[in-house]
Amino acid sequence: QLQLVESGGGLVQPGGSLRLSCAASGFTLDHYAIGWVRQAPGKEREGVSCISNTDSSTYYADSVKGRFTISRDNAKNTVYLQMNSLKPEDTAVYYCVADSNTLLTVQGLCMMDGGYDYWGQGTQVTVSS
């Protein structure tokens, strides 16, 4: 079965950190650009961060720049999102997405509103005191 599986979400206090993981099953991630998108209740879906599979270029939304870091370990077939200095407004369900379209830039991937090759099931991140 081809799927992406996220983990690492949870409840954290403001200012805290979490690391999300996205593991691929049934296919290899090194053929795909990978992104993290989030959806909060009542808000539009937001592309948070994306990473290329060709040159490791990255993109970050302004809302997370300087606080979040995306990385990939192709040997482990896993992509990570390190989230530091978390704020209540980071509360959302975070989804891992993958796409093989080589014409997309990483910013283009993060700006897409759906249509990815693969979606994960999502992991809840709640930032609250």
C-alpha positions in Angstrom: 0.0 0.0 0.0 1.4 3.4 -1.0 1.1 5.9 1.8 2.6 8.7 3.8 2.4 8.3 7.6 3.0 11.4 9.9 3.9 11.2 13.5 5.2 13.5 16.2 2.2 15.8 16.8 0.9 16.5 20.3 0.2 19.2 22.9 3.0 21.7 23.6 3.2 24.9 25.5 3.9 28.2 23.7 7.6 28.5 23.1 8.1 24.8 23.0 9.3 22.5 20.2 8.0 19.5 18.3 9.5 17.4 15.5 7.1 15.9 12.9 8.1 12.9 10.8 6.7 11.8 7.5 7.6 8.2 6.5 6.7 6.8 3.1 5.5 3.3 2.7 5.5 1.4 -0.6 7.5 4.0 -2.5 10.7 5.9 -2.2 10.6 9.6 -1.3 13.7 10.5 -3.3 11.6 10.8 -6.4 9.3 13.3 -4.8 9.3 16.9 -3.6 7.8 16.9 -0.1 5.8 19.4 1.7 4.0 20.1 5.0 0.6 21.8 4.8 -1.6 22.6 7.7 -5.3 23.2 8.3 -6.7 24.9 11.3 -10.4 25.1 12.0 -12.0 28.0 10.2 -8.9 28.8 8.3 -7.6 28.2 4.8 -5.1 25.4 4.2 -1.6 26.7 4.3 1.6 25.4 2.8 4.1 25.6 5.6 7.3 24.3 4.2 8.5 22.3 1.2 11.7 20.7 0.1 12.9 19.6 -3.3 14.1 16.1 -4.2 16.6 17.4 -6.8 18.7 20.2 -5.2 17.3 20.2 -1.6 16.1 23.7 -2.0 13.5 24.7 0.6 10.6 27.1 1.0 9.0 28.4 4.2 5.8 30.4 4.6 6.5 33.8 6.2 4.5 32.7 9.2 7.1 30.0 10.1 10.3 31.4 8.7 13.1 31.3 11.2 11.2 28.9 13.5 10.6 25.8 11.4 13.2 23.6 9.6 12.4 21.0 7.0 14.8 18.2 6.2 14.8 14.8 4.5 16.7 11.6 5.0 16.4 9.6 1.9 18.2 6.6 3.4 15.3 6.4 6.0 12.7 7.4 3.5 11.6 10.1 5.9 11.1 13.8 5.9 11.1 15.9 9.1 9.7 19.2 10.2 11.4 20.7 13.2 9.2 23.3 14.8 10.6 25.6 17.4 9.3 28.6 19.3 5.8 27.4 18.7 2.9 29.8 19.0 -0.8 29.2 19.6 -1.5 30.2 16.0 0.5 27.1 14.9 -2.3 24.9 16.2 -3.5 22.8 13.3 -3.6 19.4 11.7 -0.3 19.0 9.8 -0.3 16.9 6.6 2.7 15.6 4.7 2.3 15.7 0.9 4.4 14.4 -2.0 4.5 15.3 -5.6 6.6 14.1 -8.5 6.0 17.0 -10.9 9.5 18.1 -11.8 8.1 21.4 -13.2 7.1 22.5 -9.8 9.3 24.8 -7.7 9.3 24.2 -3.9 7.3 27.4 -3.6 4.9 26.2 -6.2 4.4 22.9 -4.3 3.6 24.8 -1.1 1.2 27.1 -2.9 -0.8 24.3 -4.5 -4.3 23.8 -3.2 -4.5 20.1 -3.3 -3.8 17.8 -6.3 -0.7 16.2 -4.7 0.3 12.7 -5.7 0.1 11.6 -2.0 -1.3 12.9 1.2 -0.7 11.6 4.7 -3.5 11.2 7.2 -2.4 14.2 9.3 -1.1 14.7 12.8 -2.6 17.2 15.3 -0.4 19.9 16.7 -1.9 21.9 19.6 0.0 24.8 21.1 -1.6 25.9 24.4 -0.8 26.7 28.0 
